[in-house]
Amino acid sequence: MTVAPVTVLDGLDDVRAAAGRHLGHSGWIEVDQTRLDRFADAVGGRPLSDPYLVLSLTNLLLPQVVQVRGVALGVNYGADRVRFPATAPAGTRLRAGVELLEVTEVAGGVQTLMRITVEVAGRREPACVVDAVSRWVA
């Protein structure tokens, strides 16, 4: 399922201007037992709930929230910090909220720090909070 992003940033100036803003939320997805089993098979385990599945889902959810256009290259530079405050067992519904915390100038472009908060439907605590680092080159 392809979902149009909530926020489109067109070029590095738009990225810079969005610093400090909440960029929106993804759609909800269900973590069903089949998804958990397939992930467990891929990583060689049999967990009933796996925080790393939730972390990997940020790669699915983030593009539903924000897309950067008008750049030559975007690179997932890594994660600065990752936390798992709550579990996401089978039947859990998740969505991601994204905040652009900071934009730093680097050679040829900018580096962003985006906080991705994976929310759990009906719960206060999120399943995962990751501070994702990306580089965008003009």
URDAJO-V204235 format. One record per helix or strand of 2 or more residues. SS is the DSSP state (h for helix, s for strand). FROM is the first residue (numbers start at 0). LEN is the number of residues. If there is no record, write none. Layout:
SS_FROM_LEN + SS_FROM_LEN
This chain:
s_6_4 + h_11_6 + s_21_4 + s_28_3 + h_32_11 + h_50_15 + s_65_4 + s_72_11 + s_91_15 + s_108_12 + s_127_10
